[in-house]
Amino acid sequence: MPESTPFHDLAAFIALPRLSSLALSPDGTRLVTVVQELSTDRTRFIGALWEVDPSGERPARRLTRSARGESAPEFLPDGTLLFLSSRPVADPGEDGDDKREAALWSLPPGGGEASQLLARPGGIDEYATAAKASRIALAASQLHGAANADQDARLREARQKAKVSAILHESMPVRHWDHDLGPGVARVFTFPDPAAEQPAVVDCGERRIAAYEGIAVSPDGSLIAYGAAVGTLPDEIRAAIVVADAATGKRLRVLESPDTEYAAPAFAPDGRHLVCTRERRITWHSPGDVTLWLVDATDYQDPGRDLLPDFDQWPTAPVISPVPGEDGTPVVYFTAAEAGHAPVFRLSTGSGNVVRLTAAGAYTDVVVAPDGRTLYALHSAVDSPPTPVRLDAGAPDQQPVPLPGPGPVAALPGSVTEVHTTAEDGTALRAWLVMPHLACAATPAPLLLWVHGGPQTSWNAWHWRWNPWVAAAAGYAVLLPDPALSTGYGQQMHERGWAHWGGAPYQDLMALTDAALRRDDLDEERTAMMGGSYGGYMANWIATQTDRFKAIVSHASLWNMYGFVGVTDFPAYWMRRQGDPLVRTERYERESPHLRAAKITTPMLVIHGDKDYRVPISEALALWNDLARFEVPAKFLYFPDEGHWVLKPNNIHLWYATVLRFLAHHVLGEPWHRPDLV
């Protein structure tokens, strides 16, 4: 009987529920997550809030339902549940104007109907609550010339009536990820009593760019800390943290340095100290480094101190326990990539002692129980989608306790194992290998090499966008390697590949591919390679270096590095790593695939979205032109309304369908069949 899982049917795969975010009530009895599911017409993903029982005894239950969806759950001290939604006030089930902006809504602690709590003319980007006070901080855009929300609303209405869409820029940048910046300016506000009939508002200043996110409110509501952008020249723009008086908006200090970026602020229980990430900015010679930093929130003379001077991985998302350690100092929980996983770690800031709490899988959205003894998080792995779990706050290398959540995936069309080998310089290398069920020595599976983006990331968690189980259901084995530049293997792994992106990373990928193909259940004659973003760059680079693969899929890829540096939305990173193309050209000449276009013979599928501002569409157009010029068998899948990631359900369906048919044609030797609707 043929195997049947949701991964064998693209429509069923796309319809699987997708979990994100966690919020814990002040008394620790309610855990809330966001579940995205398909709309009734199957053209959008819609988020809804679900409550998960922290004890694991009761099944999850749905809390909200609207045509526009809900996101970003947080609790007030009295147990009121907050969330963001662009639902209409009158009828949440009515879809209405697609341009409606997100507002802040609330659900009472004892149940009942949701009501709109706060709204801004330009919508609300993010918000934060205080642990022991009613004050709320939020980020929202406000037009130039507007001194308050009323003036902002009138200016927006005037622009709309005049049908003006123009944006006048006077500083960098002008775009971010998949959207234009402006005409509003990102600002941060606080509301001491958001439930008041006419809530007072305090303007705490400009953050310049909404993408520099992260807001924290001290437990007593007296201080706020938020991410902001500083710097003017393209290679100077960087992340800083602003600390302000929440009642007056007065800036008390700014954490910033020309060679350092600060982000992810979190207040200690004393309300006076702040923990954040501190990243040493990349340079021509250095790939940067990340640590956790402890600093006095208001004393501008305190330089702060490194909390992880001997920790060789890159910490993310610090969360502080509401209960100090035995020595009275803050206890911090964080995650970090580590050898194909992303464990939770416990840091005692007084002693500097670090304990790894989990051994396997990847964790996000960590929250701490009020008594400090229990953690909750979303756990995933290459073979497991995100699901809520419970952890002991102090036990090392534990297995998480799964909590009943909505939409578990019942079966996978294969299994996962690991591949190990050694690089030419002696570095230990590893990769995940997803194997289809029917692969064996008698019927070896074709192999797909998938290269992750970043490049400073890792294959360590579940992916909806690049899901290897869809390929496994089609009979392919999928190799998920972590080459040089990957996170989770110490600083040395970053440094190995920094000087030449097409050097050690490429060599590591080939070594891991060779190691995988020594298995007798893999077919070395039927292989293909795929990658997106940096993985797309590597797809293009591989195409110029070898003809060993039957096909290559290049998604959102860098092609002409000379042209890319001036059009990406993120020149600060690029200029510092690659150099000024008018002054220092050696890395452009050594690494740009377009200079080697004439060497490509492997059939290629080029995929790109027009709203991709990180790697603009010009890269795909130039690549497509060169493939045509040198008569390389190729196809171009173009999405006018997608960005760096393909996110709309039916476009996701077409992405997978086109990739699988392209591979079937060139790897399996099947006739080419054009996908439906394109």
Secondary structure as UniProt FT lines:
FT   HELIX           6..8
FT   HELIX           10..14
FT   STRAND          18..24
FT   TURN            26..27
FT   STRAND          31..38
FT   TURN            40..41
FT   STRAND          45..52
FT   TURN            54..55
FT   STRAND          61..62
FT   STRAND          71..75
FT   TURN            77..78
FT   STRAND          81..85
FT   TURN            92..93
FT   TURN            98..99
FT   STRAND          103..107
FT   TURN            109..110
FT   STRAND          115..118
FT   TURN            121..122
FT   STRAND          126..129
FT   STRAND          136..143
FT   TURN            144..145
FT   HELIX           149..161
FT   TURN            162..163
FT   STRAND          175..176
FT   TURN            177..178
FT   STRAND          179..180
FT   STRAND          184..191
FT   TURN            194..195
FT   STRAND          202..208
FT   TURN            210..211
FT   STRAND          215..217
FT   TURN            219..220
FT   STRAND          223..230
FT   TURN            234..236
FT   STRAND          238..245
FT   TURN            246..248
FT   STRAND          251..255
FT   TURN            258..259
FT   STRAND          260..267
FT   TURN            269..270
FT   STRAND          273..280
FT   STRAND          289..296
FT   TURN            300..301
FT   STRAND          305..306
FT   TURN            309..310
FT   STRAND          315..320
FT   TURN            326..327
FT   STRAND          331..336
FT   TURN            339..340
FT   STRAND          341..342
FT   STRAND          344..348
FT   TURN            349..351
FT   STRAND          354..356
FT   STRAND          362..368
FT   TURN            370..371
FT   STRAND          374..381
FT   TURN            382..383
FT   STRAND          384..392
FT   TURN            396..397
FT   STRAND          401..402
FT   STRAND          414..422
FT   TURN            424..425
FT   STRAND          428..436
FT   TURN            437..438
FT   STRAND          445..451
FT   HELIX           468..473
FT   TURN            474..475
FT   STRAND          477..481
FT   TURN            484..485
FT   HELIX           491..498
FT   TURN            501..502
FT   HELIX           504..516
FT   TURN            517..518
FT   TURN            520..521
FT   STRAND          522..532
FT   HELIX           534..545
FT   STRAND          551..555
FT   HELIX           561..564
FT   TURN            565..567
FT   HELIX           571..578
FT   TURN            581..583
FT   HELIX           586..591
FT   HELIX           593..599
FT   STRAND          604..609
FT   TURN            610..611
FT   HELIX           617..629
FT   TURN            630..631
FT   STRAND          634..639
FT   TURN            640..641
FT   HELIX           649..666
FT   TURN            676..677
//
